[in-house]
Amino acid sequence: MASDKLVTIEQVGDIVVLTLNDPDCMNAASPEIARELLAAIRQIRLGAIKARVCLLTGAGRGFCSGAKMIKGNPLGPLDADGRPDVGSDLESLFNPLMIEIRNLPIPFVTAVNGAAAGVGCSLALIGDLVIASTDAVFIEAFRHIGLVPDGGASYMIPRDITRVRAMELFLLGDRLPAAKAEQWGLVNQCVAPDRLMIEAMDLCRRLASGPASQGLIRRLVWDSLDSGWETQLRREREAQRDASKTEDFVEGITAFLERRPAAFQGA
């Protein structure tokens, strides 16, 4: 993909495809790539980029190889005490990025090709739906360099695959092949590399033809991770009120009564 952008944006009908585009380093998560991705996600959330579903993938042979090391300064920025503080980019860039993704009003799909490591693993697994190629591998190798999981990994992964599986992934730092990730429940589907984008786009088309309530559904599911029973019941009631005020609800009921497929407009 010839472009000087570190994140390319392609509009395919109602689908917006974001591609991490620094293949020479397997799309390592530099501050620059994080800024471009954050800006793109923010444009989608605010409606400056019109879409009904967002797909994120990586150019070349890897999805994202993790944080990019700076030559001559592998320890990263130093704190006031003269010691490294690799958490500073998390605070200013990556944490806001993950929050923006979580707050998107449309479905967010990830198509994982090759390695997804470190914060790149977090970007891969924050998808509402995650499709991985058979050559994909998920790597949480922080323990090998004396660091901890980041990008929301310690929040998402234990909820996806249980505490003990998450401990295995984090404390041992072993590579997790895509097929095993599918067995564990980290990804929805594992497909041949040459089928990855075909299957991902087919899935996105299904989502893009869905109702406006899909955004409410994804918000309910994310909120449920932190909610008590009664709070979630209240949120469902509020979301159902909002969904019932959409044109898509009227169309859905009308199509049901007329025994025909609904033609949702995302409104």
N, C-alpha and C positions, 0 to 999 in steps of 0.2 A: 504494500500500500504506500504509494509515493506521496509523501506529505511532510512538511516541516513542522506540523503540529504533533505534540506528544500524545494528544488525545484527539482522534478524528471523530467527526460527527456526521453520520449519514442518515438521511431521512428516507425511509422506505414505506410510503403510505402513512399509516398511523403509527408506525414503529420508528423509534429513534435508536440507531445502533452506535454505541460508543466503543471505540477500539483503542486500547492502550498501544501506543505506536512508537516504541523505542526498542525494536527487536534485537539490536546488536547486544543489548544487555538483558535480554529476555524481559523487557518492560519493567525493569527495576523501579521501585517506588521512590523516585527522587522527589524533592520538594517541588520541582517544576511540574512533574507529571501530576502530582497531587493537586497543585493549584489549578491546572487546566481541567482536571476531572471534577474538582469541586465547583468550578465556574460553570461547567456544562450541566452538572446535576442541579445546581441552583437555578439555572435558566429553565430547566424542565419543571422544577417544582413551582416556580413563579409564573409559568405559562408563556415565557418568552420563546421557548421551543415547544411547539404544539405536538403532542403525542399521546397515544392511549396505552403504550407499553414501552419500556426501555430495556434494551439488551446491552450487556457489557461483555466484551471479550478481549483477547490480546492478539497482537500481530506476531507473526513468525512462529517459533517453535515453543513458546512459553506464554502462559497467562500473565504472571507477574512473579519475579524471582525474589521479592522481598525488598527491604530497604537498600537503597543504592549507597555503596561505600564511596566516600570521597577520597581520591588519591592524595596521599600526603597527610590526610587527616582521618584515618580510619576510626578513631574514637568519637568523632563528631564534635559538636560544640561543647565548650567548657563552661561550667557554672561559675558563680562568683568565688567559690572556694578553689578554683583551678582544676576541679575534677570534671569528668565527662558528664553530660546530661543529655542522653539520647531521647529523653522524653519530651524535649522542647518542641520538636516537629509534630509530635502527637498532639500536644495541646493546641498548637496554632493551625495545624493543617489536617492531619488524619482524623482526629476526633470530630472536628466539624464536618468533614467529608462523610464519615459514617453516620452522623446524625442527620445530615441532609438526605442521604439515601434512605434511612429509616422513615423519614417524614415525606417521602414522595407520595403524591396522590394517585399514582398509577402503579401497576405491577412492574417489578424489577426482576429481570431474568439474567443469569450469568451462564455463559458458555465457556467452559474451562478447558483450555488446550495446554498440554504440557504441564510444567511445574507451576504450582501456586504455593508460594512460600512466605512465611512471616506475615507481614501486613497484607501481602498479596493473597494469602490464604483467607484472611478475613474478608477481603474484597470479593473473593470467589464465593464464600459461604454465606454472605449477607443476602444473596439472591432469594427472592420469594420462591423461585424455582431454580434449581441448579442442574445443568446438564454438563456432563464431563465426557471428554473423549477417553478412549481406553488407554491412551498414553499419558493421561493426566496423573499427577501425583500431588498430594497435599502434604506440606512440610511445616511442622511447628518445631523448629530446631533451636529455639532460643536458648535452651539449657546448654547447648554446646558452646555458646559464647558468653554464658553467664548472665543472660537477660531473661525477661519474662514475656509471655504472650501479650500481644497488643492488638489494636484495631477492633476491639470488642470480642476477640476470640475467647477470652475466659468467661464471657457472658453467653455467647451463642452456643459454643460447642458442648458444654456440659448439658445444656437444655436440649440439644439435638441428639446426643448419643449416650447420655447418662454420665454421672460423675466419674465412675471408674474408667470408662473408655477415654474420657477427656484427660484424666490423670495419666493414662498410658501414653496418649499422644504427646502431652506436654512434658512429662517427667523423663520419658525415654528419648523423645526427639526423633523417633524413627519415621521414615517416609511411609505415607499411607497411599497405596495405589488406588486408582479410581474404582476398580471392581470391589475392593474391600470397603472403600468409602460408601459405595452404594449399599453394600450389605449392612453396614453400620447405621445407615439412614442419614448420612451427611449430604448425599446428592440424590436427586430424583431419578436420574437416568444416566446410563453409561453407554456410549455409542462409539462406533468406529470413527477414527479421526476424519476421514473424508465425508462422514455424515453429520459431523458436529453442527456446522452452521446451517445445514439443510433442516435438521431436526429442530434446532433452536429457533429458526425463523418460522417453521411450521407451528411451533408452540406459541410463538409471539403473535402470529396471525390469529390463532384461536383466541388469545387474550384480547387482541385489538378489536375483535368483533364482539366482545363482551360488554356488559352494562356498566354504567357509571359506578354502581355499587361495589365493583371490584376494589376500588380505592378504599372504600369503607371496610371491606372485608380484610384487606391487608393491615389496616390500622387496628382493627379489632384483635387480630391474631398477635401482632406485636405488643399491643397493650396487655394482652392476657398473660404475657410472660412475667409481668410485675403486679398483676391485679389479684385481689381477693375475689371470692365468689360473688358477693353482693355487688361489688363495684363493677365486675364484668357484666352482670345482669343489667345494671343501669346503663352501661355503655352500649350494650346490644340494643336496648330500648331506644336510646338516642340515635344510634346509627340506623335503626329500622325506620324511625321517623324521617331521617334525612333521605334514606333510600326511597321511601314511598312518595317523596315529593319530586322525584326525577321523572323526566319524560320516558326514560327507559323502563320504569316500572309500569307505566300505562301501556307502553308497547308490549312488554312482556305478558301482561294479563290479557291484552287484546289478542295477541298471537296464540296464547294458550287456549282461549275460548274459540278462536277460529281454526284451531288445529293446524297451525303453520309455524315454521321457524320464525323466531323473533328477529327483527332487523334493528338491533341496538345502535344508537348513535353516540354513546358515551356521554350523554347529557341528561 
